[in-house]
Amino acid sequence: MSEEAIVAQKAPYQVEVVEGKTYHWCTCGRSSKQPFCDGSHQGTSFVPLSYTADKTGSAYLCGCKKTANQPQCDGSHKAL
């Protein structure tokens, strides 16, 4: 049985990203630096997802950890 991610929030996080910069999106929901990883996944089966921004500006990264389009929000939080 696999571990279930914690729902950090039932909405996306709006963050400013820079084109070409790599970010590490939290997949476990435990990070205190949401939506980014702070290492809180240690001791779990989760690993952060590397995400390189394709353009500078606002990005809407999943907060519920249920998106099928990681790390971008796909509206999955609406079904929670």
Buried (B, 14 or more C-beta within 10 A) or exposed (E): EEEEBBEBBEEBBEBEBEEEEEBBBBBBBBBEEBBBBBEBBEEEEBEBBEBEBEEEEEBBBBBBBBBEEBBBBBEBBEEE
